[in-house]
Amino acid sequence: MIEYLRGRLADLTPALAVVDCGGVGYGVNISLNTYAALQGKDDVKLWIYEAIREDAFQLWGFSNTTERSLFMLLISVSGIGAGTARMILSAMTTAELCNVISEGNDKLLKQVKGIGPKAAQRIIVDLRDKIGSLGIDASAASPVSSKAAAGVNSEVLEEAVSALTMLGFSPAPSHKVAQQILRQEPDAPVERVIKLALKML
């Protein structure tokens, strides 16, 4: 079992990190939270969850063990797969997710693509008593402040649309929503744009 990968960050997108470990490049699926944590780094350490199926072998990586633990709790819920778990962990921080679950806020969970009313309730019921053991400060992490101005950062727009497409959204609506967000928040980094887009698509 792979516990973690430590090596040089060879490539990074909002949905995938390639870690060079002794000349072997490992493609690791990541959330937006991990993407933000890895930006600007050359040498990285990712905590790994291995998903082994008959038709695929996937690595899911996390910048800390807390996010990995939350991911594993999410996929233990009936009907929640690894892709949906990543979507949830990309839409909110670990602290925000723990807060949502502990308060039973199914309305916020339902804003995530692929999460209907029944799935939201299952997550809350199944995990409410389990998240306390993770010791996460649910009051942490507020949204980034924004400045209103004209113009759109094309590089951020392109990267956000690419990431949303990798997450399963159609390019056209993704482009429209990302452009709208960047008009309102011209200085928003790509992870902020994607987080907001996940709630609007």
C-alpha positions as semicolon CSV with decimal commas, in nm:
position;residue;x (nm);y (nm);z (nm)
1;M;0,000;0,000;0,000
2;I;0,125;0,350;-0,087
3;E;0,100;0,575;0,220
4;Y;0,245;0,888;0,064
5;L;0,449;1,011;-0,232
6;R;0,735;1,256;-0,187
7;G;0,914;1,401;-0,487
8;R;0,941;1,680;-0,740
9;L;0,619;1,836;-0,867
10;A;0,652;1,781;-1,243
11;D;0,309;1,914;-1,343
12;L;0,007;2,063;-1,168
13;T;-0,351;2,133;-1,275
14;P;-0,652;2,195;-1,049
15;A;-0,752;1,829;-1,085
16;L;-0,420;1,642;-1,126
17;A;-0,067;1,653;-0,988
18;V;0,224;1,465;-1,143
19;V;0,488;1,377;-0,882
20;D;0,831;1,264;-1,002
21;C;0,964;1,005;-0,756
22;G;1,306;0,878;-0,863
23;G;1,235;0,923;-1,232
24;V;0,883;0,774;-1,224
25;G;0,596;1,020;-1,272
26;Y;0,285;0,938;-1,069
27;G;-0,042;1,096;-1,185
28;V;-0,240;1,179;-0,871
29;N;-0,601;1,302;-0,863
30;I;-0,635;1,600;-0,629
31;S;-0,898;1,837;-0,490
32;L;-0,892;2,215;-0,519
33;N;-0,781;2,242;-0,156
34;T;-0,472;2,033;-0,230
35;Y;-0,414;2,221;-0,555
36;A;-0,403;2,549;-0,362
37;A;-0,163;2,398;-0,107
38;L;0,076;2,276;-0,380
39;Q;0,098;2,596;-0,583
40;G;0,446;2,744;-0,601
41;K;0,616;2,433;-0,459
42;D;0,889;2,228;-0,625
43;D;0,914;1,940;-0,378
44;V;0,590;1,800;-0,243
45;K;0,449;1,527;-0,021
46;L;0,105;1,387;-0,094
47;W;-0,084;1,149;0,132
48;I;-0,229;0,879;-0,090
49;Y;-0,550;0,680;-0,117
50;E;-0,536;0,395;-0,371
51;A;-0,855;0,310;-0,558
52;I;-0,816;-0,031;-0,721
53;R;-1,091;-0,162;-0,946
54;E;-1,106;-0,429;-1,214
55;D;-1,088;-0,167;-1,489
56;A;-0,875;0,103;-1,324
57;F;-0,602;0,183;-1,074
58;Q;-0,618;0,540;-0,946
59;L;-0,420;0,742;-0,696
60;W;-0,591;1,017;-0,498
61;G;-0,360;1,260;-0,322
62;F;-0,406;1,505;-0,035
63;S;-0,185;1,774;0,114
64;N;-0,267;1,655;0,467
65;T;-0,401;1,347;0,642
66;T;-0,715;1,528;0,758
67;E;-0,841;1,580;0,404
68;R;-0,758;1,218;0,320
69;S;-0,954;1,100;0,625
70;L;-1,254;1,309;0,518
71;F;-1,229;1,168;0,165
72;M;-1,228;0,813;0,302
73;L;-1,529;0,890;0,522
74;L;-1,717;1,034;0,225
75;I;-1,658;0,731;0,000
76;S;-1,774;0,504;0,283
77;V;-2,122;0,654;0,239
78;S;-2,345;0,450;0,007
79;G;-2,366;0,608;-0,338
80;I;-2,068;0,843;-0,294
81;G;-1,778;0,758;-0,524
82;A;-1,427;0,899;-0,536
83;G;-1,515;1,156;-0,805
84;T;-1,810;1,289;-0,606
85;A;-1,600;1,299;-0,287
86;R;-1,339;1,508;-0,470
87;M;-1,616;1,739;-0,596
88;I;-1,735;1,793;-0,238
89;L;-1,380;1,857;-0,112
90;S;-1,328;2,103;-0,399
91;A;-1,646;2,295;-0,326
92;M;-1,555;2,364;0,038
93;T;-1,264;2,342;0,280
94;T;-1,233;2,055;0,527
95;A;-1,341;2,291;0,807
96;E;-1,645;2,409;0,611
97;L;-1,745;2,050;0,526
98;C;-1,719;1,939;0,889
99;N;-1,929;2,238;0,990
100;V;-2,193;2,157;0,727
101;I;-2,214;1,794;0,841
102;S;-2,218;1,866;1,214
103;E;-2,492;2,129;1,169
104;G;-2,693;1,906;0,935
105;N;-2,689;2,170;0,660
106;D;-2,809;1,957;0,369
107;K;-2,891;2,271;0,169
108;L;-2,521;2,350;0,118
109;L;-2,436;1,988;0,038
110;K;-2,705;1,978;-0,230
111;Q;-2,530;2,263;-0,413
112;V;-2,250;2,022;-0,509
113;K;-2,293;1,848;-0,847
114;G;-2,411;1,490;-0,805
115;I;-2,548;1,540;-0,452
116;G;-2,925;1,513;-0,433
117;P;-3,146;1,540;-0,122
118;K;-3,112;1,171;-0,029
119;A;-2,734;1,165;-0,073
120;A;-2,697;1,483;0,134
121;Q;-2,901;1,331;0,416
122;R;-2,702;1,005;0,400
123;I;-2,373;1,195;0,432
124;I;-2,500;1,388;0,734
125;V;-2,654;1,086;0,909
126;D;-2,358;0,854;0,841
127;L;-2,077;1,098;0,920
128;R;-2,209;1,336;1,186
129;D;-2,079;1,120;1,472
130;K;-1,752;1,036;1,296
131;I;-1,611;1,378;1,203
132;G;-1,551;1,475;1,566
133;S;-1,257;1,236;1,580
134;L;-1,076;1,437;1,309
135;G;-1,029;1,736;1,540
136;I;-1,094;2,002;1,274
137;D;-1,161;2,365;1,369
138;A;-1,491;2,422;1,187
139;S;-1,467;2,799;1,235
140;A;-1,160;2,827;1,011
141;A;-1,130;2,952;0,655
142;S;-1,339;3,236;0,519
143;P;-1,391;3,315;0,152
144;V;-1,134;3,537;-0,016
145;S;-1,224;3,906;-0,033
146;S;-1,273;4,054;-0,379
147;K;-1,235;4,376;-0,573
148;A;-1,479;4,472;-0,847
149;A;-1,320;4,587;-1,172
150;A;-1,342;4,542;-1,546
151;G;-1,160;4,281;-1,752
152;V;-1,107;3,909;-1,723
153;N;-0,783;3,722;-1,653
154;S;-0,769;3,493;-1,957
155;E;-0,507;3,261;-1,805
156;V;-0,718;3,200;-1,493
157;L;-1,031;3,165;-1,710
158;E;-0,868;2,904;-1,933
159;E;-0,731;2,702;-1,640
160;A;-1,064;2,714;-1,454
161;V;-1,260;2,596;-1,760
162;S;-1,007;2,317;-1,818
163;A;-1,040;2,200;-1,457
164;L;-1,420;2,214;-1,463
165;T;-1,419;2,009;-1,784
166;M;-1,193;1,750;-1,615
167;L;-1,441;1,740;-1,328
168;G;-1,720;1,648;-1,570
169;F;-1,883;1,978;-1,668
170;S;-1,946;2,086;-2,028
171;P;-1,700;2,347;-2,162
172;A;-1,956;2,604;-2,283
173;P;-2,148;2,657;-1,955
174;S;-1,821;2,630;-1,761
175;H;-1,671;2,912;-1,968
176;K;-1,980;3,129;-1,925
177;V;-1,991;3,085;-1,547
178;A;-1,614;3,130;-1,498
179;Q;-1,623;3,446;-1,709
180;Q;-1,911;3,580;-1,502
181;I;-1,721;3,514;-1,177
182;L;-1,405;3,683;-1,306
183;R;-1,602;3,991;-1,407
184;Q;-1,721;4,020;-1,048
185;E;-1,385;3,920;-0,895
186;P;-1,106;4,006;-1,141
187;D;-0,829;3,918;-0,894
188;A;-0,974;3,579;-0,798
189;P;-0,723;3,291;-0,818
190;V;-0,820;2,987;-1,021
191;E;-0,919;2,775;-0,718
192;R;-1,160;3,050;-0,603
193;V;-1,319;3,066;-0,950
194;I;-1,366;2,688;-0,958
195;K;-1,511;2,675;-0,605
196;L;-1,770;2,940;-0,696
197;A;-1,843;2,775;-1,032
198;L;-1,913;2,439;-0,864
199;K;-2,198;2,609;-0,676
200;M;-2,341;2,770;-0,990
201;L;-2,322;2,498;-1,256
